[in-house]
Amino acid sequence: MSGRKKQKKKLWLIPVCAAAIAALAAGILIVRAVRSGEEARQTGGDASADTPSADTVIWEGKEYRYNDHLSNYLILGIDTREKAETSVGQADAGQADALYLLSWDRVEKTVSVVTIPRDTMTEIEAFGPGGESLGKSEDHISLSFAFGDGGHESCRLTEEAVSNLFYDLPIQGYCAVNLDGIPVLTESVGTLTVTVPNDSMEEAYPEFTEGAQVTLDKENTELFVRYRDTDIPQSALDRTERQKEYIRAFGQEVQERFAGDAAFAADLYTALEPYMVTSMGNDEFVRLMESAAAGSVTGNWTVPGEGVQGKSYDEYHVDDDALYAKILETFYKETESGERGETP
């Protein structure tokens, strides 16, 4: 598949834009995009100046053009309890346990959420103990964060790995939240009601049986979004389904109760600031939340592939062709020029 991927990559002519557990991050970044879309409509222009235009691509005889109304954001949940104070190359900054790519259409006011399994095998950049780059090699995408500084450089390395996985897709921003931020999220809305999506917790915690509606508070939220039995292969995939349910419930609660509430936005940002690394400041977040508008989710999918047992750890091997098709479906629009011949 690697040769096929290189061939398709030649067709992807979008330059990379430089530039979580993810419920708050999704709220922050969706609101940012909504504001950008509103300003664009008011001024008659495109408010996202860092979103590049792109040439068309041809895939399976059809022509597509990148949807330049999109703003894409990387959301990360980090498996540490404190912000790591380390340096590039030490590989101890923590891992990205949860990875989501949020794509907001500023014109249509819709959002797509892409789940990236933490064990996805892809090219990441590794570093020696002195911070020297050792080049790129295939490894778990969750490790891309570990080689950084625990802050913005770690986010940048993961952003680069995700962008590369998605054929140099532009990513406009990021937000990473560590473990101690999880109960803060739930506490900000009081409690959350979730529907348990699978039986991955049932043996150890019978109250979390599949299909049960469970009330989460600051005491049991981390258990719900983090627990997995490491003796069971691919248990991280079951955990991902619970994380997605938590994000859904949190987003719905915020939308129904707190949309446009400046005090809630400011208080939440302040409470989470010790636990997150993001490209946004408090003032910007509050200003954007005040003008937030509701949007609908039109796509919610997981990077296609399959979990396999590696030599030492679980691995998730991407179905390259299926991913490329989903990328075109989510981030591109088919042109009206009709069918074209295959590009060599």
C-alpha positions in Angstrom: 0.0 0.0 0.0 2.9 2.3 0.6 3.6 2.7 -3.1 -0.1 3.4 -3.8 -0.1 6.0 -1.0 2.9 7.8 -2.5 1.1 7.8 -5.9 -2.0 9.4 -4.4 0.0 11.9 -2.4 1.2 13.4 -5.7 -2.4 14.3 -6.4 -2.9 16.0 -3.1 -1.8 19.6 -3.8 -2.7 21.2 -0.5 0.2 22.9 1.4 0.4 22.1 5.1 -0.8 24.9 7.4 1.3 25.5 10.5 -0.5 25.8 13.3 -8.2 16.5 23.2 -10.1 14.6 26.4 -11.7 16.4 23.9 -15.2 17.7 24.8 -14.0 21.1 25.9 -11.6 21.4 23.0 -14.4 20.6 20.6 -16.5 23.4 22.1 -13.7 25.9 22.0 -12.8 25.2 18.4 -16.3 24.9 17.0 -17.1 28.2 18.6 -14.0 29.7 17.0 -15.0 28.5 13.6 -18.6 29.7 14.0 -17.3 33.2 14.8 -15.1 33.1 11.7 -18.0 32.0 9.5 -20.2 34.8 10.9 -17.5 37.4 10.2 -17.0 36.1 6.7 -20.7 36.4 5.9 -20.8 40.0 7.4 -17.8 41.2 5.4 -18.5 39.1 2.3 -15.1 37.5 2.5 -13.4 34.4 3.9 -12.4 35.0 7.5 -10.0 32.1 7.6 -7.0 33.6 5.8 -4.8 30.6 6.7 -7.0 28.1 4.9 -5.3 27.5 1.6 -6.9 27.0 -1.8 -6.1 23.8 -3.6 -6.0 22.5 -7.1 -8.3 19.7 -8.1 -7.5 16.1 -7.7 -8.7 13.1 -9.7 -9.6 9.8 -8.1 -11.3 6.8 -9.7 -12.2 8.9 -12.8 -13.8 11.7 -10.9 -12.6 15.2 -10.2 -12.7 16.8 -6.7 -11.7 20.2 -5.3 -10.8 20.9 -1.7 -13.6 22.6 0.2 -12.0 25.9 1.3 -14.9 26.7 3.6 -13.5 24.2 6.1 -11.5 24.9 9.3 -9.8 21.8 10.7 -8.8 21.3 14.3 -6.9 18.7 16.2 -8.2 17.6 19.6 -6.1 15.6 22.0 -6.5 13.8 25.3 -3.2 13.3 27.0 -2.5 10.5 29.5 -0.6 12.6 32.1 -1.9 14.3 35.2 0.2 17.4 34.9 1.7 19.4 32.1 5.0 17.7 31.4 8.1 19.9 31.8 10.5 18.2 29.6 12.5 18.7 26.4 12.3 17.4 22.9 13.9 13.9 22.6 13.3 12.7 26.1 10.1 10.8 25.0 8.4 11.3 28.4 5.9 14.1 27.6 3.0 11.7 27.8 1.0 10.1 25.0 -2.0 11.2 23.0 -4.6 8.7 24.3 -7.5 10.3 22.4 -7.2 11.9 19.0 -10.0 13.6 17.1 -10.0 15.7 14.0 -12.8 18.3 13.9 -13.8 19.8 10.6 -16.1 22.8 10.6 -17.8 24.1 7.5 -18.1 27.8 8.1 -20.6 28.4 5.4 -22.9 25.3 5.9 -22.4 25.5 9.7 -22.0 21.8 9.9 -19.3 19.7 11.6 -17.6 16.4 11.0 -15.7 14.6 13.7 -13.1 12.0 12.8 -11.8 9.6 15.4 -8.2 8.5 15.1 -7.4 5.3 17.1 -4.4 5.8 19.4 -2.6 2.7 18.0 -2.8 3.9 14.4 0.5 3.0 12.7 1.8 5.9 10.7 4.9 7.9 10.1 6.0 10.0 13.1 9.2 11.9 13.8 11.5 10.5 16.4 14.3 12.4 18.3 17.5 11.4 20.1 18.1 12.3 23.8 19.8 15.6 22.7 16.9 16.7 20.7 18.4 15.8 17.3 15.9 14.4 14.7 16.2 10.8 13.9 13.9 11.1 10.9 10.5 9.6 10.4 9.5 6.0 10.9 6.3 4.0 11.3 5.1 3.8 14.9 2.0 4.4 17.0 0.5 7.9 16.4 0.0 8.4 20.1 3.8 8.5 20.6 4.2 11.5 18.4 3.2 13.7 21.4 5.7 12.0 23.7 8.8 13.1 21.7 7.9 16.8 22.3 8.1 19.2 25.2 4.7 18.4 26.7 3.4 21.7 25.4 3.1 23.3 22.0 6.0 21.4 20.4 4.3 18.1 21.3 1.1 19.4 19.8 3.0 20.4 16.7 4.5 17.0 16.3 1.2 15.3 16.6 -0.4 17.8 14.3 2.3 17.0 11.7 1.7 13.2 12.1 -2.1 13.6 11.7 -1.7 15.9 8.7 0.6 13.5 7.0 -1.8 10.6 7.7 -4.5 12.6 6.0 -2.3 13.4 3.0 -1.1 16.8 4.1 -4.5 18.0 5.2 -4.3 21.6 6.6 -4.9 21.9 10.3 -5.6 25.3 11.7 -5.4 24.7 15.4 -5.1 22.3 18.3 -6.2 21.8 21.9 -4.8 19.2 24.3 -6.2 18.4 27.7 -4.6 16.1 30.3 -6.2 13.7 32.8 -6.8 16.1 35.6 -8.9 18.2 33.3 -11.5 15.5 32.8 -13.4 15.9 36.1 -13.3 19.7 35.7 -15.3 19.3 32.4 -18.0 17.3 34.0 -18.1 19.5 37.1 -18.6 22.6 34.9 -22.1 21.3 33.9 -22.9 19.5 37.2 -23.4 15.9 35.9 -23.8 14.1 32.6 -26.0 11.3 31.5 -24.4 8.9 29.1 -25.5 5.6 27.4 -22.9 2.9 27.8 -22.0 1.9 24.2 -20.5 -1.5 24.8 -19.7 -4.2 27.4 -16.0 -3.4 27.8 -16.5 -2.3 31.5 -19.2 -4.7 32.5 -17.1 -7.4 34.1 -15.1 -5.0 36.3 -17.9 -2.5 36.9 -21.4 -4.0 36.5 -23.1 -0.6 36.7 -21.6 0.1 33.3 -23.4 -2.6 31.4 -24.0 -2.1 27.7 -27.0 0.1 27.0 -27.4 1.4 30.6 -27.9 5.1 31.2 -25.3 6.2 33.8 -24.9 9.5 35.5 -21.3 10.8 35.5 -19.9 13.2 38.0 -16.4 14.4 38.8 -15.7 11.2 40.7 -16.5 8.6 38.0 -15.9 10.5 34.7 -12.3 9.5 34.4 -13.2 5.9 35.0 -15.7 6.0 32.1 -13.4 7.6 29.6 -10.1 6.0 30.5 -10.7 2.4 31.8 -9.6 -0.5 29.6 -8.4 -4.1 30.3 -4.9 -4.2 28.8 -5.1 -8.0 28.8 -7.8 -7.8 26.1 -6.5 -7.1 22.6 -7.8 -3.9 21.0 -9.4 -2.7 24.2 -8.4 0.8 23.3 -11.0 0.7 20.5 -13.8 -0.1 22.9 -12.6 2.8 25.1 -12.8 5.1 22.2 -16.5 4.4 21.8 -17.0 5.5 25.4 -15.0 8.7 24.8 -17.1 9.5 21.8 -20.3 9.1 23.9 -18.9 11.4 26.6 -18.1 14.0 24.0 -21.6 13.8 22.6 -23.2 14.2 26.0 -21.0 17.0 27.1 -21.5 18.9 23.8 -25.2 18.5 24.0 -25.3 19.8 27.6 -23.2 22.8 26.8 -25.3 23.6 23.7 -28.6 23.4 25.6 -27.6 25.2 28.8 -24.7 27.4 28.3 -24.4 28.5 24.6 -23.6 32.2 24.5 -23.0 32.4 28.3 -19.9 34.5 28.6 -19.5 33.9 32.4 -19.6 30.1 31.8 -17.1 30.3 29.0 -14.6 32.4 31.1 -15.0 30.3 34.2 -14.5 27.1 32.3 -11.5 28.3 30.4 -9.9 29.5 33.7 -10.7 26.2 35.5 -9.1 24.2 32.7 -6.1 26.4 31.9 -3.8 24.5 34.2 -4.6 21.2 32.4 -4.6 22.2 28.7 -2.4 23.4 25.9 -4.2 25.3 23.2 -3.7 27.9 20.5 -6.5 30.1 22.0 -6.5 32.6 24.8 -9.2 33.4 27.4 -10.4 36.6 25.8 -10.7 35.1 22.4 -12.6 32.1 23.8 -15.1 34.3 25.7 -15.7 36.6 22.7 -16.3 33.6 20.4 -18.5 31.8 22.8 -20.8 34.8 23.1 -21.5 34.7 19.4 -21.7 30.9 19.1 -24.3 29.3 16.9 -25.6 25.8 16.9 -24.3 23.5 14.2 -25.3 20.0 13.1 -23.0 17.0 12.9 -23.0 15.6 9.4 -20.2 13.2 9.7 -18.8 11.1 12.5 -16.4 8.4 11.5 -13.3 6.5 12.5 -10.2 6.1 10.4 -10.9 2.9 8.5 -8.7 -0.1 9.3 -8.3 -3.0 11.6 -6.7 -3.8 14.9 -3.9 -6.4 14.8 -1.5 -7.8 17.4 1.9 -6.4 16.9 5.2 -7.8 18.2 4.8 -6.2 21.6 1.7 -3.9 21.5 -1.7 -3.6 19.8 -1.5 -1.9 16.4 -4.2 -0.4 14.2 -3.4 -0.7 10.5 -5.1 1.8 8.2 -7.0 0.8 5.1 -5.3 3.3 2.9 -7.8 3.3 0.0 -10.8 3.5 2.3 -9.3 6.4 4.2 -8.6 8.3 1.0 -12.2 7.8 -0.1 -13.4 9.1 3.2 -11.0 12.1 3.0 -12.5 13.0 -0.4 -16.0 12.6 0.9 -15.4 14.8 4.0 -12.9 17.4 2.9 -13.5 17.7 -0.8 -16.4 18.4 -3.2 -16.9 16.7 -6.5 -16.7 19.2 -9.3 -19.4 19.7 -11.9 -17.0 19.0 -14.7 -18.0 15.4 -14.9 -16.0 12.3 -15.2 -12.4 12.5 -16.1 -9.8 10.0 -17.2 -7.6 8.3 -14.6 -4.5 10.3 -13.6 -1.4 8.2 -14.2 
